[in-house]
Amino acid sequence: MPKVKPLQSNFSSGELSPQAAGRVDIARYPNAAKRMVNVISRTLGGAQKRPGTEYIAPIKDSTKRARLVPYIIGPDSAYIVEMGDSYARVFKTDGTQVEVSGSPYEIATPYNEASVQQIDYAQGDDTMYLFNSSVYPNRLRTFGDAKWDCSAAPFTTTPFAEQGDYPAVALTLSANTVGTGRTITAASGYFLAADVGRAILWNAGIAIITGYTSATVVTVEVKVVFDSTAIPSGSWNIDSSPQAKLTPQDIGADDKPDPIGTLITLTLDAAGWRSSDVGKYVSINSGLVKITTFTSATVVTGSIVFELKATVAAPAMSWTLESSVWGGVNGYPRTGAIHQQRLVAACTLKNPQTVWGSRTGEPLDFTKGTNDDDSFSFTMNGSSNPIRFIVSTRDLLALAYGGELSMQSGVEKPITPTNVQIKPQSTHGADDVKPLQVGKETLFVQRAGRRLLADGYRYDEDGYKSPDLTTLAEHITETGIASMALQQQPDSIVWIALNNGRLISLTLDRDLDVIAWNRHETDGAVESVASVPSGDSEQVWMIVRREVDGGIVRYVERLQPAWYPVYGTDSPDPDAFPPADEPFSWGFQLDCAISQDDATGKATWDGLDHLEGKTVRCLADGVDMPPMVVTGGAVTLPRAAKRVLNGMMFKPTIEMLTPEIQMATGSSQADAMSVNEVVMRFYNTIGATMNGSQVIPGRINGPDQLDSAPALFTGDKSETAIGWSKGKTDVVISQDDPFPFHLLAVIRSITINGG
């Protein structure tokens, strides 16, 4: 019966899927655990208890879902914006809600409860652009804590193209079958003589106008059968441009082109202009004119946007009448990004595979042209599915439902209207969860909603690859991913809210080969997560749905790693000499908690209405108090205290895997094993148990110690004689007290009986 002493020196592989329990041959197995709950795998190797959450405020209406959006201006200027049904509220990184006259500051927004969840956003400097397929793009700006504006982005020009018109007029076909000599009658006057040659489109049906009788009657040839002879108002399209010769006015001298901004008339040789054409663009003779005034069906006035190379008459089909591709039946872009000094938007209902870029340095101007700094428009013909997100990385990435594509230009050159390469990269497909940028990789959710992929450029393959980060922990995202946020300090951690309200985290460090999934449990459901920088750290904020006092509430909370248990504790004076040591911060060890101080000390603490009827724990001057029920928004302690932390208990748990040990006869996996001793190496820990037996006490005894906070322990603690088991070594390390917990390593002494 050989004795072995395997060391688990780190938890850098996190929680392993039950389906991977047999993969003892892979390199990540020795660094994984069977269960890791309410702990974070640190990049240095240990597993540390996650911070508790600090209660901030209830959302505006707890009967409706809301969402948190980070608004980041700089390291010391950032906000969390609560966006709900037609409103936005603001929180500061000091943990306070912006108020005016004692009430939460609030602005109106055009997004209802459902559309808020589908907002994509792109921020440049102090301006954030909001995108949603059913709402005109908005611009969110701040001019102070209580001076915010959310309104339609004031584009000077939105993207435009030749797309005909969608008249608000009902039509009646004499016959909906294929053939010539059919007539179409409009419910009110709409048709013009220059409509002859244009097509009428409704669903699959196509009819070419062959003759003009009157404003209400035209003759057509039906090319493709229509669903019905009755065509509803606003549902059909008359495509292309008026089919007439167009003559631009020439007011220049010496054969020089008229300058930009000049007003000229545009005259048709047949009736074709409509009053609704004001605001549209005419592309003629390599120039561009914006229509400003309607005079008659044959004459309009326009302002020159790009100079015309000639003022000769242009025959039908050599000029185009173009209108905005955003709005109406077309819809609005659902995603956007800032890339190479352009505002880039993509995916409307009618053009789900099209990407538009503003003029360089002009995010509000989408005037198209052929100069390098003009706006561009490209359609991803390589993808048959709508674009979910546009992401600015090394290249411009389009994450579509059907796959991932890149947009790039020549070496060290930006994308221009005449210089772009669109390359398909992979076919995973993306879900509608906003991606994250982690280092040089883009983390996005695969279209099934469960797998998290890391899309990054690989120089050895001259292309992008998207490895699956959930391969060895596929169970952890079983209900699907709902929201993600990246915390970069003190470790690179992706916080994820699942569709069922569970919270999970991924510690990710490619350089150290750390991919570690952990689960987190709280008395409630996490619905939204967001992160913002705050000085030299980063804050993680959440909306948590809880049941309190018999009703459902939704609270804004944040993970709080900074808290000192003793009243008066503060960071040392940076000018002190010799330099003083920084006191150890316990962090919030409870959920939905608040910290309170009283210089003279007291036993009854109120201000806990948000936890009415809940059983809470209290750290009073660092000492754990017995469980108490909040009544009337208050609790009464057995003794007075100066600093208290009141909140709900959560328990860290690490369940070890059976180690793989190669014996002379092969693997030890199915052999009888006896764990003789378990040595646990802790760092700054109070209160720990192994298999229910206490190895580090949560209290200290003695007449002089009753009111003192217990001391933090760093070092090794051992537990012996677990006993024999067939093919397993059951070791569960946990903590039953609201104190710091940090496990660095585990050494097991095991006797193996291979017989």
C-alpha positions, -999 to 999 in steps of 0.1 A, spaced: 0 0 0 21 29 -13 17 64 3 18 95 -19 16 132 -12 0 151 -41 2 189 -40 -25 211 -55 -6 244 -57 -33 264 -75 -69 266 -87 -62 281 -121 -85 257 -139 -115 265 -117 -145 243 -115 -144 213 -139 -175 200 -157 -189 167 -143 -186 153 -178 -149 160 -177 -143 141 -145 -127 113 -164 -102 135 -182 -74 129 -157 -50 130 -186 -54 167 -194 -30 193 -181 -58 213 -164 -71 185 -142 -45 188 -114 -54 225 -110 -92 222 -111 -118 215 -85 -151 196 -84 -170 226 -71 -159 262 -65 -187 283 -50 -185 319 -39 -147 319 -44 -126 335 -71 -97 317 -87 -68 342 -84 -42 345 -112 -14 338 -86 -31 304 -79 -52 307 -47 -89 306 -43 -103 337 -24 -137 343 -11 -156 367 -34 -164 402 -21 -199 406 -6 -223 431 -22 -230 466 -9 -266 478 -10 -269 510 -30 -306 517 -38 -337 502 -52 -343 506 -89 -372 529 -99 -398 502 -104 -391 468 -90 -420 453 -111 -399 459 -143 -365 448 -154 -338 474 -159 -302 474 -170 -269 489 -159 -247 507 -185 -212 520 -177 -205 555 -187 -167 561 -186 -150 594 -192 -117 587 -175 -102 568 -145 -116 593 -120 -147 602 -139 -172 574 -144 -208 567 -138 -232 537 -137 -265 545 -155 -296 526 -146 -318 523 -177 -353 511 -174 -388 517 -189 -384 552 -205 -360 565 -180 -323 567 -169 -309 572 -134 -273 579 -124 -249 565 -98 -214 577 -89 -184 555 -81 -185 567 -45 -215 545 -41 -241 573 -41 -271 579 -63 -273 613 -80 -302 632 -64 -319 665 -68 -338 680 -38 -337 646 -21 -351 626 -50 -332 604 -75 -322 625 -105 -338 611 -137 -340 618 -174 -365 605 -200 -354 581 -227 -372 566 -257 -365 530 -247 -393 508 -232 -387 479 -208 -381 454 -236 -359 476 -259 -336 486 -230 -323 451 -229 -315 453 -266 -295 485 -266 -260 485 -279 -237 514 -272 -205 530 -283 -187 557 -264 -161 582 -276 -148 608 -251 -178 621 -232 -205 611 -257 -222 577 -259 -242 566 -289 -272 543 -283 -284 518 -309 -316 498 -311 -333 485 -342 -367 501 -334 -354 535 -321 -336 564 -339 -300 564 -327 -297 585 -295 -268 604 -279 -263 602 -242 -241 630 -227 -234 645 -193 -225 680 -183 -223 673 -146 -236 649 -120 -272 661 -124 -270 674 -160 -276 647 -185 -292 646 -219 -305 616 -239 -319 627 -273 -319 619 -309 -283 621 -323 -282 653 -344 -269 638 -376 -262 663 -403 -266 634 -428 -277 599 -423 -267 571 -448 -287 573 -480 -293 552 -511 -316 548 -540 -345 528 -525 -377 543 -540 -406 551 -517 -432 535 -494 -464 555 -501 -492 557 -475 -517 548 -502 -537 516 -506 -537 499 -541 -561 476 -559 -550 453 -587 -573 444 -615 -557 409 -614 -529 396 -593 -518 370 -618 -488 372 -641 -495 391 -674 -497 424 -692 -525 449 -694 -532 448 -657 -543 481 -640 -535 494 -605 -558 519 -589 -547 540 -560 -571 550 -532 -559 586 -536 -538 605 -561 -501 594 -560 -488 584 -595 -469 607 -618 -459 604 -655 -422 597 -646 -433 566 -627 -436 547 -660 -407 521 -660 -406 518 -622 -415 486 -603 -441 481 -577 -431 456 -551 -452 439 -524 -440 409 -506 -429 385 -535 -451 403 -560 -435 425 -588 -453 447 -613 -436 470 -639 -455 503 -646 -460 504 -684 -485 532 -688 -497 563 -669 -534 572 -671 -540 595 -641 -528 602 -606 -548 572 -594 -546 547 -623 -516 531 -640 -511 501 -663 -487 474 -653 -472 441 -663 -473 417 -634 -439 398 -634 -444 378 -602 -478 369 -588 -491 390 -559 -506 375 -528 -539 395 -533 -555 421 -554 -557 444 -523 -524 460 -513 -524 478 -479 -512 513 -474 -475 517 -465 -467 481 -472 -456 484 -508 -426 499 -525 -422 518 -557 -385 513 -565 -357 532 -582 -360 569 -593 -383 589 -615 -378 578 -651 -373 612 -667 -345 633 -681 -330 657 -654 -314 690 -662 -294 708 -634 -292 746 -635 -259 760 -644 -251 793 -627 -213 791 -628 -190 812 -649 -162 802 -673 -173 766 -674 -162 762 -637 -184 739 -615 -208 756 -591 -193 757 -556 -205 736 -527 -235 751 -510 -248 768 -541 -286 766 -546 -296 753 -581 -328 741 -597 -333 705 -609 -358 702 -638 -374 670 -651 -389 667 -686 -419 648 -671 -437 651 -638 -417 631 -612 -410 652 -581 -431 649 -549 -432 672 -519 -419 643 -498 -386 645 -518 -375 675 -497 -345 663 -477 -335 636 -502 -304 636 -524 -299 636 -561 -267 620 -574 -260 634 -609 -230 640 -631 -206 627 -603 -220 653 -580 -245 654 -552 -274 678 -545 -297 679 -514 -333 689 -522 -343 718 -501 -375 731 -518 -403 716 -538 -417 739 -565 -437 716 -588 -437 680 -600 -410 690 -625 -389 716 -606 -372 714 -572 -343 734 -557 -313 719 -540 -280 727 -523 -248 713 -538 -231 689 -515 -205 676 -539 -196 696 -571 -211 684 -603 -185 677 -630 -209 689 -657 -243 706 -659 -256 687 -689 -289 670 -689 -288 634 -675 -312 608 -691 -333 585 -671 -314 558 -652 -282 579 -653 -291 598 -621 -306 587 -589 -330 600 -562 -317 588 -528 -332 589 -493 -321 579 -458 -318 541 -453 -326 545 -416 -361 548 -403 -397 539 -413 -400 504 -426 -362 501 -429 -356 503 -392 -326 517 -374 -291 502 -368 -290 478 -339 -252 480 -332 -224 505 -334 -187 512 -326 -161 538 -328 -134 527 -353 -106 546 -369 -121 580 -359 -154 570 -375 -188 562 -359 -197 528 -374 -233 514 -374 -248 482 -388 -278 461 -393 -312 476 -399 -344 455 -404 -342 459 -442 -304 459 -445 -293 434 -418 -259 428 -434 -249 464 -441 -223 484 -423 -221 522 -425 -192 544 -414 -193 581 -408 -168 606 -423 -134 605 -406 -135 626 -374 -172 635 -381 -194 610 -362 -226 628 -371 -220 630 -409 -227 600 -431 -224 618 -464 -211 593 -489 -184 599 -515 -152 585 -529 -126 605 -510 -107 586 -483 -124 605 -455 -159 602 -469 -186 580 -454 -186 543 -465 -213 517 -469 -206 480 -474 -228 449 -474 -214 416 -460 -225 394 -489 -205 365 -474 -230 362 -446 -266 353 -450 -276 363 -415 -280 396 -396 -251 413 -379 -254 411 -341 -225 434 -332 -198 455 -347 -166 455 -327 -135 477 -331 -103 457 -326 -72 452 -348 -98 452 -376 -135 460 -377 -153 428 -368 -188 419 -377 -203 393 -354 -233 379 -372 -258 352 -364 -243 330 -391 -206 337 -385 -178 362 -379 -163 385 -406 -135 410 -406 -133 443 -424 -98 456 -432 -79 476 -457 -43 476 -468 -13 473 -445 -13 502 -420 -41 519 -439 -76 527 -427 -109 515 -443 -121 539 -470 -150 540 -494 -128 524 -521 -105 503 -500 -119 474 -479 -115 437 -477 -144 417 -462 -132 382 -451 -153 355 -434 -133 342 -404 -155 315 -387 -190 302 -386 -198 300 -348 -225 327 -349 -231 353 -322 -259 357 -296 -273 391 -287 -252 396 -255 -229 426 -259 -193 413 -264 -163 423 -242 -128 433 -252 -102 414 -231 -67 422 -241 -64 415 -278 -94 391 -278 -131 398 -282 -152 376 -260 -186 369 -274 -215 345 -267 -221 318 -294 -255 320 -310 -269 291 -288 -263 314 -258 -241 291 -237 -206 290 -251 -182 319 -245 -157 323 -274 -125 343 -275 -121 358 -310 -85 370 -317 -61 374 -345 -35 347 -349 -4 358 -368 7 322 -376 -26 316 -394 -31 352 -407 -67 351 -395 -90 350 -365 -97 320 -343 -124 317 -317 -114 291 -290 -142 280 -267 -135 291 -231 -163 268 -217 -149 235 -231 -140 221 -197 -169 238 -178 -198 235 -202 -222 229 -173 -216 263 -157 -235 283 -185 -263 257 -188 -292 282 -187 -276 307 -211 -257 339 -207 -277 371 -202 -251 398 -193 -213 402 -190 -189 427 -176 -151 428 -173 -132 436 -142 -95 442 -149 -82 448 -114 -70 432 -92 -73 402 -116 -89 400 -151 -123 386 -142 -154 383 -165 -186 385 -144 -216 369 -160 -253 369 -151 -271 338 -165 -307 337 -177 -318 320 -145 -303 347 -124 -272 328 -113 -239 347 -111 -207 331 -124 -172 344 -130 -143 336 -153 -107 344 -142 -89 348 -175 -52 354 -181 -38 341 -213 -2 349 -204 -4 327 -172 -27 302 -189 -55 308 -164 -90 299 -175 -110 294 -143 -148 293 -139 -164 298 -105 -200 298 -94 -215 324 -69 -246 321 -49 -267 348 -32 -302 350 -18 -316 364 -50 -311 366 -88 -286 388 -107 -302 403 -138 -275 428 -150 -238 434 -144 -216 463 -154 -181 475 -144 -164 509 -143 -129 521 -133 -125 539 -100 -90 552 -94 -66 523 -94 -93 497 -91 -125 486 -109 -160 483 -95 -186 457 -104 -222 467 -102 -253 446 -104 -291 447 -104 -302 419 -80 -338 406 -78 -346 396 -42 -376 386 -22 -380 409 8 -409 411 33 -431 389 10 -425 409 -21 -401 411 -51 -376 439 -51 -348 449 -74 -318 465 -59 -287 482 -74 -257 467 -55 -220 465 -61 -192 441 -51 -173 458 -23 -138 445 -16 -129 474 7 -140 475 44 -121 478 77 -137 461 106 -125 485 133 -139 520 138 -114 547 129 -93 525 106 -80 545 77 -53 543 51 -20 557 63 -9 593 56 11 591 23 34 618 36 42 600 69 78 590 76 88 563 80 60 549 57 33 531 75 18 497 66 -16 497 49 -42 480 72 -57 448 58 -91 454 42 -115 426 51 -140 436 24 -177 432 27 -182 396 40 -220 398 36 -245 404 7 -268 433 3 -250 448 32 -245 483 46 -217 496 68 -225 520 96 -205 539 122 -213 555 155 -185 573 174 -200 566 209 -212 531 201 -248 517 202 -266 484 202 -297 492 180 -290 499 144 -317 510 120 -316 518 82 -321 482 73 -356 485 57 -343 470 25 -338 437 44 -371 437 64 -379 403 76 -346 387 65 -322 369 87 -290 388 88 -255 385 103 -236 413 117 -199 420 121 -197 444 151 -162 459 155 -151 428 136 -169 403 159 -195 380 144 -229 384 161 -256 357 163 -281 356 134 -309 382 138 -342 390 120 -346 426 107 -378 440 124 -390 475 117 -359 481 96 -336 475 126 -316 450 146 -305 450 182 -270 436 191 -261 418 224 -238 447 231 -229 482 218 -206 486 188 -190 515 169 -187 500 134 -211 474 121 -217 455 88 -252 441 85 -261 418 56 -270 383 44 -246 354 48 -230 336 19 -207 306 22 -175 298 2 -170 262 -7 -142 243 -25 -147 206 -32 -116 189 -43 -112 164 -72 -97 130 -67 -61 134 -77 -46 113 -105 -16 93 -94 3 70 -117 12 37 -100 33 9 -112 1 -9 -122 -14 22 -139 -39 48 -127 -50 50 -91 -85 63 -100 -105 31 -91 -84 20 -62 -93 22 -25 -78 54 -10 -73 66 25 -66 102 32 -43 103 62 -38 140 64 -48 172 46 -26 202 49 -43 235 39 -22 266 33 -42 298 41 -36 335 37 -53 361 59 -81 337 68 -105 335 98 -128 306 102 -124 275 80 -137 240 80 -128 208 62 -156 182 58 -175 200 86 -147 200 111 -133 234 122 -96 239 113 -94 277 119 -118 291 146 -139 321 138 -137 334 174 -110 340 199 -115 332 236 -103 347 268 -115 375 292 -95 402 273 -106 390 238 -144 389 239 -149 423 222 -119 421 199 -119 411 162 -102 377 157 -67 377 142 -61 368 106 -43 336 101 -16 329 75 1 295 74 -7 258 73 -35 239 91 -39 202 90 -68 177 94 -63 140 97 -80 106 92 -107 109 67 -109 72 61 -111 48 32 -131 52 1 -132 35 -33 -117 56 -60 -123 90 -43 -109 113 -17 -138 135 -4 -123 168 7 -146 198 11 -131 231 24 -155 258 34 -163 286 58 -194 291 80 -185 326 93 -186 360 76 -148 365 76 -120 367 51 -111 334 34 -82 327 11 -69 291 3 -35 290 -14 -28 252 -17 -38 218 -5 -14 189 3 -30 155 8 -12 124 23 -29 94 7 -25 57 12 -36 37 -19 -46 0 -19 -44 -12 -54 -56 -47 -45 
